[in-house]
């Protein structure tokens, strides 16, 4: 019976639509926001300013990754 509880907990942990950034990092994947900042970009809620270009996204917090 304990095995069923362990399996249920594991199923609940791994069935999330968007896992937490800490879980992604521990699995070797990086969040889009981390990749944007590492590539020299910055994240904005609004569209990118005219002197910058759209590099990608910063999901889930901010939709635009802009770069000078």
Rosetta blueprint (number, residue, H / E / L):
1 X L
2 X H
3 X H
4 X H
5 X H
6 X H
7 X H
8 X H
9 X H
10 X H
11 X H
12 X H
13 X H
14 X H
15 X L
16 X L
17 X L
18 X L
19 X L
20 X L
21 X H
22 X H
23 X H
24 X H
25 X H
26 X H
27 X L
28 X L
29 X L
30 X L
31 X L
32 X H
33 X H
34 X H
35 X H
36 X H
37 X H
38 X H
39 X L
40 X L
41 X L
42 X E
43 X E
44 X E
45 X L
46 X L
47 X L
48 X L
49 X L
50 X L
51 X L
52 X L
53 X E
54 X E
55 X E
56 X E
57 X E
58 X E
59 X L
60 X L
61 X L
62 X E
63 X E
64 X E
65 X E
66 X E
67 X E
68 X L
